[in-house]
Amino acid sequence: MTNLQQYAELKQQKKAIDIKLKELEKTVFTEVMAVDGEKLATPYGTFSIFTKKVYKYSDELLAKELNVKESIKLLKKEEELKGKAVLDQIKSILRYQSK
């Protein structure tokens, strides 16, 4: 197996694994809640439920945020054009799925 083939196959497997993990997360959550509600010790590790704070902001604030992001984008472009911003080129791999 070539490195290219192995890379492509692993990328496909990762995508499939990520999907499966998302599906399993729901059932694992249900199992933990059914037993103790917070923790479930198993031979595979201790599974814990935790609370994560997630804020939902007003449309007014989100619009302001968008305006700020657009302003920053323009300022960055201005620095690029004036030569003030430092360009760093990084090589990366891009793979397309064969049909």
Protein Blocks (a to p, Z undefined) as FASTA:
>chain_A
ZZklmmmmmmmmmmmmmmmmmmmmmmmmmmmmmmnomaccdfkbccdddddddddddfkl
mmmmmmmmmmmmmmmmmmmmnomaccdddddddddddZZ
